[in-house]
Amino acid sequence: VVFEITSVGYYGELKKFHKPWFTTLQMFLGMAPAILVHFCQVFIQTHRRLSEQRRALLEKPGSVTQANSLPFWKAALYVAFPACLDMTGTTVSYVGLLYNSASVFTMMRGSIIVFSALLSIVFLHRKMNRQNWLGIVLCVVAVTLVGYANLMSHDEKSKTNSPALVVFGMVMIVLSQIIQSLQLVTEEKFMKNINIPPFLVVGMEGIWGTLIMIFITLPIIYYIPGNDSGSLENTLDSVVLYENSPEMQHLMGIYVASIFLTNVSGVLVTKYLSSVHRTMISAMQTAVVWVAGLFTYYCMDPAMSFAEPWTFWSSIQLVGFMLLVLGQL
């Protein structure tokens, strides 16, 4: 939705907000507040542990042993790597979205299930039984079916970009899913093997990502020549577009809040289940996009780019959604 908003830019021209890197910065700003949740959790746990230690000392002096935990600074350094993966994968996926419809975007993102499962086998030495493989295959087939039906129902919109750009966009989306599946597996390894708290992972990824974007990435892409007001992505133009559009400000606020909730819940799933479970849940995004398209068409504005009427392909999407639920069971 944000990419479709038009606003007045730095040089006074009316243009769409095609700013994947600036949008990635907003994502990290939504993740950073999770560090406050971590500190609150640490405070509560420390207070509870001290109370238990006092009772233990009163009952049996000398019986209390200190638990070894990873220092905060060391845990923060560990999280820098998945933060870089998150930044790269998210931005690459946004670049792919610029040249493809939302249906293609969500369909291609379903490939993360396969990559996450394969990387879990390689790096986490996880064994998949036949039921696991069957569920993964069903999810892949379901996501592909839903995405393909959505693509066919929007086939005429694929002509807005040249075939080369459309193919480039799809390659970028698949590449982003490989990167993000590596991020998920890395997070799972850190949280389970090194025992880094999940809220610390989310918060520090947000802080690292914000610092890297502001002080390294955005300045670099500003000075790289490109088609965005002379830059690969003009950060000054991004800020002016944002300031001149109240609608964009409201949507960005909602986006930042949703990123916070989504990442906190997602990392908890990775902590207590697995990265494969997290990617399967994320795959349901395809169905959400489909429902949002139907709602937009019939209840809001049929002229919007992602609005979708109920057609023959919608029935195919429904079958795919049912297969997706079956695969997750």
N, C-alpha and C positions, 0 to 999 in steps of 0.2 A: 504494500500500500504506500509506504513512504517513497519508494522509487518512482511512483506514478504522480506524486505531488509536484506541481510547478510553483516556482517562486522567482523573485528577482535576485539575480546574482551580483557578484562583486562589481562587474562592469555594466550593470544596469539592464542586462538582457533577461528575458523570461525563459526559464529552462527547467527541465525535470531534475529531480534530486538523484542523479546517478552517481552516488558517492559510496562505493562499497567499503573503502578504508575508513571513512568517517563513521559509517554505520557500525563497523567492527569496534571502534572506540566506544560507542554507546553501549555495546554489549559488555565490554569489560567494566564500564562504569556501573552496570547493573550487577556484576558479579562481586565487585570489591566490598560492598557492605556486609557480605557474609563473614568477613573477618571479625566484625563486631559480635556476631552470633557466636563465633568460636570463642572469643574472649569471655563472653557471658557464660558459656558452657564450662570453660576452664575454671572460672571463679566459683561456680556452683559446685563443680566436682572437687575442687581444692578444699572448699569449706566443709564439704561432706567427709572428705578423707581425713582432714584434721580432727574432726569430731570423732570419727571412728578410732583414730590413733590415740586420742586422749582417753577414750574408754578402754582401749586395749592396754595402755600403760597403767591405768588404775587397777585393772584386773590382774595383769601380769607384766611387771616392768621388764624392759629389755626385749620384748617379744615383737616389736614393730620393726619391719624392714622397709627400706626405701625402694620404691619401684623405679626402674630405669626407664626414662622416656627420652625421645629424641629432642635435642634442644630446638627452640623455636627458629633460630637463625638457620640451622641446618635443614630443617623441614622446609623453610621458605625457599632455600636454594634448590632443593629437590623439585619443588613445584614450578620453578622457572622453565623447565623443559616442556612439560605439558602446556604451559601458558603460551610458549612460542608455537607449539603445534596447533593450539586452539586459534591463535591469531591468524596463522597461515591458512589453515583449513577453512575457517569461516570466511575470510576475505576471498579466497579462491572460489568458494561456492557462490558468493555474492556476484563475483565477476561472471560466473556461468549463468546466474539468474538474469543478468542484464540482457543476455542474448537468447533466452528461452522463456517460455511461458511457465507459470507456476506449476502447471500439471507435469511438464517435463522435469522441472526442478525436483518436485516431490518424488516422481518415479525414479529418477536416477539416484536420489538419496537413499532409496531402499537398498542399494548395493552395499551400504555400510554393514549390514547384517553378515554378509559373506566375509568381508574383510575382517570384521571384529572376531568372528568365529575362528578364522584361519590364524590370525595373530595370537589369539588366546591359546591355541594349540602350540604354536611355536614358542612364544615367550612365557606363558604361564603354565605350560605343560598340562593343559587341561585335556581330559579325554572326553570325547563325544560318543555317546551310545547311539544306536539306531533311531531311537525316539527323538533324541536331540537333533540329529541330522534331518529327520523327516520334518520336524517342526520348523527348522531353519529353511528347508527347501520350500515348504508350504508358504512361509512368510515371504520368501523371495518371489515365488510365483504370484502370490496375492498382490504384493506391492507392484510388481511389474504389470499385472493385469489391470489394476486400478489406474496406474499411471498411463498405461497405453490407451485405455479407454478415454481418459481425460485428454490425452494428447490428440486423439482422433477427433474428439468433439470440438477441439480448438484448432483443427488442422489449418484453417484459413489464416490464423494469426501467425503461423510459422513463417509466412511470407514477408513479414515486416522486416526481417533480417535476411541477409544473404545466406545461402546454404553453408558457406565456409564459416561464417560467424556462428551459426547455429551449432555446427559440429564442434567448433572451438569451445563454445559454451558447455556442451555436454561433456567434452573431455575434461574441462575444468571442474565440473560437478563431480565426476567420478574420481578425479585426482583428489579433490577435497575430502571425499569420503574415505579414501585410503589414509590420508593424513589424520582425519578425526578419529578413525578407528584405532590408529596407533596411539592417539591421545587417550582414548578410553581405556585401552589395555594398560598404558603407563600409569594412569590414575589408579586403576584397580591394583596394580602391583605395589604402588607406593602405599595405598591405604591398607592393604591386607598384609603384605610382607614386611613393610617398614612401619606400619601402624601409624600413618599420618592421619589425623582427624579429618573427616570429610569437609567440615565447614572451613577448616584451615586451607584445604586444597582449593575450594571455590574462591575464598577471599583473596588468597595470595595469587591465584591465577588472574583475578581481576586487577589486583594492584600491579603485578608484573606487566600484564598486558597494557594497562593504562600508561605506565611509565615508558614502556617500549614504543607504544604508538605515538605518544606526545613528543618524546625526546629523540627518537631514532627514525621510526617508519614514516610518519607524516612529513617531517622536514625533508627526508630523502626523496619521497615521491613528489614533493612540491617542486624540487629543483630538477627532476628528470623531465625532459621535454615530452609533451603529449598533447592530446586533443582537448583536454579540460582546461580551457583558458590559458593554454601554453604549458601546462604541467600534466604529468601522468594523472595526478589528482590534486586540484588546487584547494588547499585547506582554507585559505582566506575566503574563497568563493563558497566553500561548504558552510562556513560560519555565517556569512551574510545571507545565504539561502535560508538557513535555519532561523536567523533573527527576523527575517521578513515574512515568515509563514507561521502564524499562530496554530494552524492545523497541524503542521509538522511538529511543532513544539509539544502539542498535546499527545500526538501519536508516539513521539520519541519518549515521552514520560511513561506512557503505557508500556512501550517496548522495554524500557529499562526495568520497570517493575516486574514484567513478565519474565525477563531474563533472570532476575534474581530468584524468583520462585521456581522457574524451570531448572536452573542449574543446581540449586540446593536440593531439590527433590531428585534430580537425575543422579547427582553424586551419591546420595543416600542409597539409591537403588544399586549403584555400582559397589558401594561399600558392603551392603548386606545381602546382595544377590550376586550379580556379575555384570560385566560389560555387555555380554550378549543379551541379557534381559533388558538392559537399558536401551540397546539399539532396537530391539523388537518393539518396545514401547514407543520409541521415537518414530518407528515406521508407521504408526497410526496417524502421523501427521498427514499422510496422503489422504486418508478418509476425512480428516478435519478440513483440509483444503477443499475437498469436493463438497462437503456440506456447506462450507462458507460461500463457495461459488453459487450453490443453489439458493441460499438465503439472500445473497446479494442480488441475484437476478429477480427473484419474486417479491422481495420485501424492501429493497433499497433502490438501486439504479442499474437497470439491465445494460446500460451503455458502458459500465466500468469494465476494465480490461480483464478482470478475473471473474466476472459474472458468468454463470453457466446455467442454461435451461435444462430441464429433465428431458433426456433423449434416449434413444436405444442404447447409447454408450453408457448412460447412467445406470442402466440395468446391469451392464457388464461390471461397472464399478461396484455395485452392490454385491455381486457374486465374489469379486475380489476381496471386499471387506470381510465377508463371511469366512473366506479361506484364511484371511489374516488372523481373525479371532481364533479359528480352529488351530492354526499353526502355533499360536502362543499358548494354547492349552496343553 
